[in-house]
Amino acid sequence: MDKDIKSIEVRDLVKKFGDFTAVNDISFHVFKGEIFGFLGANGAGKTTAMRILCGLSHPTSGEGSVAGFSIVNEQEKIKKHIGYMSQKFSLYPDLKVWENIELELVLVWAVLLYGNVAFASERITSYDTFNTA
């Protein structure tokens, strides 16, 4: 483990939705190669914090970096350098883990490669047909 390189660094992170504070002033860091657990009660702000770290949401205040890129103004760069699969993939709970991953890959790549949500929808239909035959 390289104790000199921080893969994730978060300082004073806050996320508010109106008057509701979903993430309240958290700070932590994760070194390269370190295994890190993000634990808390339901509603504690774990998912909201992860969405910010993945570049899917903007913080209300605070700062940080993931893979060397700012969570404040380099979200697109973060997305290009990380992969994330949540513990619970709630869209299709009846699918096996590998089936969820395969479906997600089909959707993401269809949209990225072709820029076409309709094309992705066609792939879902093909996926459903293929897997039920």
URKAGI-V831717 format. One record per helix or strand. SS is the DSSP state (H for helix, E for strand). FROM is the first residue (numbers start at 1). TO is the last residue. Records with the same first field share a line. If there is no record, write none. Layout:
BEGIN
SS = FROM-TO, FROM-TO
END
This chain:
BEGIN
E = 2-17, 20-32, 61-66, 69-70
H = 46-53, 75-81, 97-114, 117-132
END
